């Protein structure tokens, strides 16, 4: 370990404040799914965010303890927790790391897809039907339409009772919008259908998204200190206005309290109609808890950089604790104010559900005019950059440490002259280029989100149980900060609550096979690990993997927890399967 660049090692260049700023990209994640959660849980949406954030904050204390135990590791809590499972099955440890990576990594593609949408709206806007340009086009072409024009006939068939005159005007206006829409906005080179997955769209969103991804990659190639510096200024520019969005409606009286009372689930996803607490209603609520976890638990990325902290013994706890407090403020305020101002119906607007209209909505919330609204649109793009920077920094270090510990391909364990895991970052980008093609339309966007979260919930389940396993098996290891035992116990219970979310919630997002698709992707780690461990390394782990646990090379130590870890796995699987069977969507 070194404090100098150019050594071929990671560099100890961060204080806890630097790690805090790198993790400051987590609060904007609320904007990724604020519309989707409102659609599935109705008036319960803001409550879902609050409960989920409280759970994430409590769980972070288990992660903080484990992070302090491994001052020489990078990659975050999935790595620190995975070491607890190593004694009980070589395949379980890499599963935790893999699930954490494929949960975090898609932030790159999802964020770039939304940012590309904002850029397209700014540079290649779709004209409004009532705009003067469309009105002029309709005036010039109205004579081309008659009651027997096929598109007019089709419109009248789909809209019973409409007159021929009104149908002609409506069809002409629609054609005018299409004719005046910039070609690049609707351009698509080609698409590829992937059975069981969806369609890969190589379109304008894809092109812009790839360019954005490469820009962020270039920033991070300069090392963690450079990344933290860029994140600090981005965070200040983005989070202060975002905080105002949460506070101003509370101060100026624009909250409609009818929007945040009478808390019941909707009759169906995206119905916008109050339902009841039937099995279907509970299923929708648990589906909201399932997706919210992807955002609210994310500040655990603050301890991805332990190997790069100047003083990991004191900085790990501070980084995750203060990052958690920051997230509590934003995940409590923003969903409440959004729902209080717009109500469920307003939050079901297409632009809020797909993310491309959130900037405009925020500008309107503080009573801004067109100029303020445009500023918020720019801020939204910067917020997305902030989240993507955080995700790339954390997920690439997970790949890096997984390689160093002998779980993932060996080439991922290299750093460049600035101490950045450049090959891991390029692998992240390559993977997300494929995901970006899938997420380049709204349907694919939520499918990627639902599948990636299967991995995230699995990682959290394994890691929360790793807390008590480390207490039993690794009692000899120093713990610079130790969580209260009762809190370790509560977090163990929360591991099974998360399993409940996984079984019941994955199906809510329009893809009944999302759970199974996520489990299949999770299983990809098995051949990857088998090749690295048995073919490349001859069935042995690298020496540093044993050193970090305070064990002799080749000796994984005694399984002091006995059968308990296996019973936890069986019980977790049972909860998932039972919840998947018991909870069903509203008829």
Secondary structure, 3 states (H helix, E strand, C coil): CECCCCCCCCECCECHHHHHHHHHHCHHHHHHHHHHHHHHHHHHHHHHHHHHHHHHHHHHHHHHHHHHHCCCCCCCHHHHHHHHHHHHCHHHHHHHHHHHHHHHCCHHHHHHHHHHHHHHHHHCCCCCCCCHHHHHHHHHHHHHCCCCCHHHHHHHHHCCCCCHHHHHHHHHHHHHHHHHCCHHHHCEEEEEEECCCEEEEEEHHHHHHHHHHHHHHHHHCCCHHHHHHHHHHHHHHHHHHHHHHHHHHHHHCCCCHHHHCCCCCECCCCCCCECCCCHHHHHHHHHHHHHHHHHHCHHHHHHCCHHHECCHHHHHHHHHHHHHHHHHHHHHHHHHHHHHHHHHHHHCCHHHHCCCCHHHHHHHHCCCCHHHHHHHHHHHHHHHHHHHHHHHHHHHHHHHHHHHCCCCCHHHHCCCCCCCCHHHHHHHHHHHHHHHHHCCCHHHHHHHHHHHHHHHHHHHHHHHHHHHHHHHHCCCCCCCCCCCHHHHHHHHHHHHHHHHHHHHHHHHHCCCCHHHHHHHHHHHHHHHHHHHHHHHCCCCCCHHHHHCCCCCCCCCCCCCCCCHHHHHHHHHHHHHHHHHHHCCCCC
